[in-house]
Each structure stands twice: as structure tokens, then as C-alpha cells.
Amino acid sequence: MENIKENKFAFISLSIVAFAILISVAFFISAHDFSKQGSYVEVKGLSEKIVKADTAIWSMSFEVKSNEVDSLYSDIEKNIVTIKSFLKEKGFEDSEINAAPVNIYQDTYKGSAFRYNSNNQVSVYTKKVDLAKSASNETLLLVKRGVVLSQNNISFEFSDLNSVKPEMLAEAIKNARDTASQFAKNSNSVVGSVTRGNQGVFDITDKDPGSPEYKKIRLVSTLRFLLK
């Protein structure tokens, strides 16, 4: 009976020791793997691309002042009709031309020159980028027709960003990997897989002040590569 108890105790003791050894080995392997994963390099990859804008937004403003409501209305309507006629002559469609709601300010000051003052705006939203740029430089013709613009602004946008995203992202990743490979070569290592990545933001700016219809898209991605 005593022998049975002793053997049982010995078996339990050996089991505990074996289990402790297994835990130690597993911990060592895990720690070893963790230390491997701790060897990495974090680099940035750049991609730049020049594209042509696909949308133009052209805004023209004018002021009308009068002491009579009827005269104010007549002059506003005349100017809007004149501007729209000018735009249609240049090749724009009715669907591309918009007149904003009239903003009228009534000046009740006793010494004011005009009782009614209005700010008015006609805009063009079009895909005809080249036409918008050339026509916006010919608004002096409106002066001959009695319209004096207080503002004449045009901006260009590139809306089809999805068409260039895959290509630019691939280029940024490639450039990042090339940088990581150079670092690995200098440190006698080999570049492994990506463990973490930040795509970055697509930044769109004018290519230069003289040609705002061309845009520069810039992407900087940050990636972390394992080193083996």
C-alpha cells in the first residue's frame, strides 16, 4: 500500500516537473519569436503625379445701386442676361450657368448716395476646363456691354482621384520597400513582410500659379517592415 502511494506521488511530481519544462520551452519560443518581431524598420514612401483638372468653377460678381426699386430690378436683370449671353456665345450650356439669389441691402442712412445696394453673382460649373480658362480672360468684353465685374474668380478641381489611387499607392509602397531594403543591406539584414502601414493622405495642390488647371497629387505612406 505504501509503495502504491509512493509511486503515485512520484508520478504526480514528475508530471509537475514535465509540465513546468513544457511551459518554460513554450515561453522561450514565444519570447524568441517576439524578439524577432521587434526587429523592424519604419520608412516612408513617396508618390507624386501631375494630372489635369476635370472641373472648372467660374464665379463672376457685380454690384448694382439705385434709389428706385424698379430701376434696381431692371439693371440687375439686364446684367444677368448680358453675362449669360456672353457665356453662351463662348460655348457654355444653360445647364452649366447659374445665377445666385440676389442679395439686396437697404441703406437708410440720411446721407447715403443710394438707398438700395445689391450684390449679384453668376457662376459656371463645367467640365470644359480649357474653355473656362480662355473665356475667363476675355471678360473685358462685358465692359463694352455695360457690365462691370467686382470679382472674377475661377478655380479648377480634379474629382477622379480613385482613378490614380491604386497606381500611386503601389508606387509609394515600392519606394518604401526600396528604402527599407537599402537600410537592411547596410545592417546585414533581409526585409520581410509589412507589419503595419499608414496609407497617408492624398494632397492636391496647383502645379504652379500660371497653370492652375494642372494639379500635383502627392502621397506619403508610412510602412513598417520586419527585418530578418
Secondary structure, 3 states (H helix, E strand, C coil): CHHHHHHHHHHHHHHHHHHHHHHHHHHHHHHHHHHHHCCEEEEEEEEEEEEECCEEEEEEEEEEEECCHHHHHHHHHHHHHHHHHHHHHHCCCHHHEEECCCEEEECCCCCCCCCEEEEEEEEEEECCHHHHHHHHCCCHHHHHCCCCEEEEEEEEECCCHHHCHHHHHHHHHHHHHHHHHHHHHHCCCCEEEEEEEECCCCEEEECCCCCCCEEEEEEEEEEEEEEC
